[in-house]
């Protein structure tokens, strides 16, 4: 079993399709799998200019690549500003390649090193987050292939541990599946059910902190229960 650090991360994006959308924000924190706590000073947050804006020759609120969607309005509603302010802020963000490099350097600083060990994909942090399997990891693989951190042999990224991934939505599904009161396992709904303050929800910094705390609760729960349940030879 691995004791690699766990990186809980989240993208905020300019669309809902992970195969083509661009991240506009990337946040993460690191969870210590032994101490079961967020590693001190491990918070990371970076902004990224969407590719659509990088390619646009001239952009104004009346002439921009998002005219056929309501994505600016959605982000504006979340942040309590109008869509013009969202667009203006996105235009000031650094290029995605630059921000991605910073994220790679951040992850490299949390590799698991044993005596005499070297940095490899197997010493990298374990990826975790809410619904990362069907969304965030697809973006990670795309960006790794485009900007660095891609493993041709594995046909995926090399910035995270290649085998292990912890999707917190899957944990929520397993534990809450038979609670009739829960009609949806969206992060918003689960946050409300658990009594977590929703202020600043959908900002990546807020989301990863909440997700890390939820993950830690589940890990502690598993640790407490595992010694009380007979797994060995239970099929005999």
PyMOL commands that set and color helices and strands:
alter all, ss='L'
color gray80, all
select helices_A, chain A and resi 51-55+71-79+83-92+96-108+121-123+132-147+168-176+187-194+204-226
alter helices_A, ss='H'
color red, helices_A
select strands_A, chain A and resi 6-13+23-32+37-38+44-47+126-129+150-151+156-157+165-167
alter strands_A, ss='S'
color yellow, strands_A
deselect
rebuild
show_as cartoon
